[in-house]
Amino acid sequence: MKVIPITGICTDASHLTKSKVTEYRGVITETGEELFRELAPYSSVNVGEYLALVHGVKWIIENNPKDRIIWSDSQTAITWFKNKKSASSIKLPQMLAADIFLQAFASDIEDIEVKHWNKRDIGMEIPADFGRK
């Protein structure tokens, strides 16, 4: 039996190759209510996933929800988050700001759990998915 998480928030990104626009967002895991949505022009899906994760961390710090959990389906974004630095060759001001934020607020994010949403194990797409596959 697959268990579908209902705690915390979920983040995801979508990259449209034709328009070269990356969009990312965060939603409440249980309800799907959108918390934020942003554009990251001329980037990549990995960059969007990372920016979404960092934006989710900022949202948790600002709103102090009971469940301090962020779900991401991107192992790359989770790794960059844990390293507090992206490893992308794409150098955008948002990426530099995200890296600096994670480094500056390292002690404030220690109690935020970042978990991997494994679609195979959970049995469904992450709730923040854009449905563009």
C-alpha positions as semicolon CSV with decimal commas, in nm:
position;residue;x (nm);y (nm);z (nm)
1;M;0,000;0,000;0,000
2;K;0,138;0,336;-0,104
3;V;0,127;0,620;0,147
4;I;0,064;0,966;0,005
5;P;0,228;1,242;0,213
6;I;-0,002;1,522;0,331
7;T;0,236;1,729;0,544
8;G;0,443;2,032;0,450
9;I;0,472;2,198;0,114
10;C;0,572;2,068;-0,230
11;T;0,782;2,247;-0,489
12;D;0,831;2,179;-0,858
13;A;0,944;2,344;-1,180
14;S;0,869;2,326;-1,550
15;H;1,098;2,428;-1,835
16;L;0,950;2,507;-2,175
17;T;1,224;2,448;-2,432
18;K;1,055;2,642;-2,712
19;S;1,010;2,964;-2,513
20;K;1,315;2,903;-2,291
21;V;1,110;2,993;-1,986
22;T;1,131;2,810;-1,657
23;E;0,848;2,842;-1,409
24;Y;0,842;2,715;-1,053
25;R;0,593;2,701;-0,772
26;G;0,515;2,578;-0,425
27;V;0,187;2,436;-0,298
28;I;0,044;2,304;0,027
29;T;0,089;1,928;0,004
30;E;-0,252;1,833;0,139
31;T;-0,470;2,081;-0,049
32;G;-0,268;2,186;-0,355
33;E;-0,324;2,552;-0,266
34;E;-0,060;2,754;-0,448
35;L;0,171;2,951;-0,217
36;F;0,400;3,105;-0,476
37;R;0,474;3,095;-0,849
38;E;0,771;3,259;-1,020
39;L;0,951;3,271;-1,354
40;A;1,320;3,208;-1,410
41;P;1,377;3,304;-1,776
42;Y;1,661;3,145;-1,973
43;S;1,739;2,878;-1,718
44;S;1,673;2,504;-1,686
45;V;1,446;2,267;-1,499
46;N;1,723;2,197;-1,244
47;V;1,764;2,568;-1,180
48;G;1,386;2,605;-1,142
49;E;1,369;2,309;-0,903
50;Y;1,645;2,462;-0,688
51;L;1,490;2,810;-0,687
52;A;1,155;2,655;-0,594
53;L;1,312;2,469;-0,304
54;V;1,489;2,780;-0,175
55;H;1,169;2,985;-0,217
56;G;0,991;2,715;-0,014
57;V;1,250;2,751;0,262
58;K;1,194;3,128;0,266
59;W;0,818;3,071;0,283
60;I;0,857;2,839;0,583
61;I;1,084;3,086;0,765
62;E;0,841;3,374;0,701
63;N;0,519;3,183;0,783
64;N;0,641;2,938;1,049
65;P;0,398;2,652;0,973
66;K;0,361;2,359;1,212
67;D;0,511;2,114;0,962
68;R;0,851;2,239;0,848
69;I;0,876;1,994;0,558
70;I;0,946;2,057;0,191
71;W;0,899;1,790;-0,073
72;S;1,087;1,798;-0,404
73;D;1,103;1,541;-0,680
74;S;1,448;1,667;-0,782
75;Q;1,751;1,489;-0,638
76;T;1,968;1,759;-0,798
77;A;1,785;2,043;-0,620
78;I;1,800;1,854;-0,290
79;T;2,175;1,799;-0,330
80;W;2,236;2,165;-0,413
81;F;2,021;2,262;-0,113
82;K;2,220;2,036;0,121
83;N;2,545;2,182;-0,016
84;K;2,400;2,534;0,017
85;K;2,531;2,606;-0,332
86;S;2,413;2,527;-0,681
87;A;2,640;2,349;-0,925
88;S;2,478;2,480;-1,242
89;S;2,675;2,635;-1,524
90;I;2,383;2,878;-1,563
91;K;2,470;3,189;-1,366
92;L;2,159;3,393;-1,289
93;P;2,125;3,661;-1,023
94;Q;1,847;3,448;-0,865
95;M;2,089;3,156;-0,831
96;L;2,352;3,366;-0,658
97;A;2,086;3,513;-0,429
98;A;1,958;3,163;-0,345
99;D;2,310;3,040;-0,260
100;I;2,378;3,345;-0,042
101;F;2,041;3,307;0,132
102;L;2,106;2,942;0,223
103;Q;2,454;3,022;0,352
104;A;2,343;3,328;0,550
105;F;2,040;3,155;0,705
106;A;2,205;2,816;0,762
107;S;2,113;2,806;1,131
108;D;1,751;2,902;1,055
109;I;1,702;2,614;0,811
110;E;1,854;2,334;1,018
111;D;1,511;2,216;1,138
112;I;1,348;2,224;0,794
113;E;1,318;1,873;0,652
114;V;1,373;1,843;0,279
115;K;1,236;1,514;0,151
116;H;1,245;1,345;-0,185
117;W;0,908;1,283;-0,350
118;N;0,966;0,954;-0,528
119;K;0,679;0,916;-0,774
120;R;0,741;0,543;-0,808
121;D;0,713;0,481;-0,433
122;I;0,429;0,727;-0,370
123;G;0,232;0,640;-0,684
124;M;0,155;0,990;-0,809
125;E;0,316;1,311;-0,932
126;I;0,415;1,570;-0,674
127;P;0,117;1,805;-0,608
128;A;0,314;2,106;-0,736
129;D;0,361;1,940;-1,077
130;F;0,264;2,156;-1,374
131;G;0,123;1,861;-1,573
132;R;0,320;1,950;-1,887
133;K;0,488;1,617;-1,956
